[in-house]
Amino acid sequence: MRNEAQTRRDLIDPQLFLRGWTNDLVKVETTPGGTDIIDGKPKRRAGRSDYLLCVKITEGLAPVPIAVLEAKKEDSSSSLGLQQAQGYAKRFNVLFSFSSNGKLFTEFGEDTGKIVESVSLDNFPTPDELRKRYETHKKLHLEHESAKALLMRYKTGEATRFYFQDAAIRAVLERIAKGERKMLLCLATGTGKTFIAKELLWKLSQAGNLRKALFLIDRDELRTQAITHLQGIFGDDAQEITTSNPNLNAKILIATYQTLNISSQDKQPEFWKKNFPKNFFSHIIIDECHRSAWGNWSIVLTDNPDAIHVGLTATPRKLTNTKGEESKADEDITANNIKYFGDSVYEYTIADGQNDGYLAACETIKRKPNIDVRTLAS
């Protein structure tokens, strides 16, 4: 009997090809593998490789991921990998989950909500069949002008993005294609939210959907990082807003709350009101919106009601200590974000990142401090 790798090579790959899944429509996403801390020493686990099935809409443009396929060795049940595939499908932001032993396959589709077991691999769905089901369920047409940004290629190249970044960008673009205007992305710290912002804006720009965008951040170090990233692909079209020069002619504007006069310390947003008329921006991305003073910076959104609003945040956390003014303020910020943006359209947690190997593993070491160890000077 063939092992998993042989099953892929000898049975699954040839049959997928016969069903129309040519090499350009089958991507293999490989993760580095998480790390375990054993006796204080890191030990790397094996990564995984996933089949990501895509559909091509327009020649020369990027195919759209639509399904994930989990392969198992030949003598396994065809449904053995379905639960894994369903978990991966959620993280890949695709509708269809498949598991196969090279002879039979089992399917779960978000459109039907049903599991179909032990179907001959000869009857695996074709790209056109899955595309029709995708468009019907999503209520969008991939050839429509509103979906064009989904087909745009990455400015920095396909190899520069991680699968979850691509999934987050597609989650936003799918909703924009359907006419939605408010979206929240929740990804753990260190997973590249600035990369997501720049490539999202690039795809929108290349599709002709972006007139003028604001990337709003809350710290100077994030501003420097944003300027470097955005000017790297937009050049002089990306500029920083300063109190001496709002750079109104640039296509992409980067600013902090403090510069725009909308931080928690500012009573009146004079600089903002003086320089930016109503509906000045077509797209607004708020970075780290979970840390921000909602009551102040919300004027950026309310003054641009026709713009696309995207909030970026670290994965929401549940507080164990919910007493006191600080905890109440933190809960209010989270509640305001959900109330305004709605539930997140995509999440990638710190646990996901550590299991995949993209975030460093950590070991918790408990210690009891002793304040009597040294004498404090009076």
PyMOL commands that set and color helices and strands:
alter all, ss='L'
color gray80, all
select helices_A, chain A and resi 4-18+23-25+82-92+121-123+127-138+145-151+158-160+163-177+193-206+220-237+270-275+289-291+294-302+325-341+350-356
alter helices_A, ss='H'
color red, helices_A
select strands_A, chain A and resi 26-30+35-38+41-44+49-55+64-71+96-100+104-109+114-120+182-187+213-217+238-240+252-256+283-286+308-313+346-348
alter strands_A, ss='S'
color yellow, strands_A
deselect
rebuild
show_as cartoon
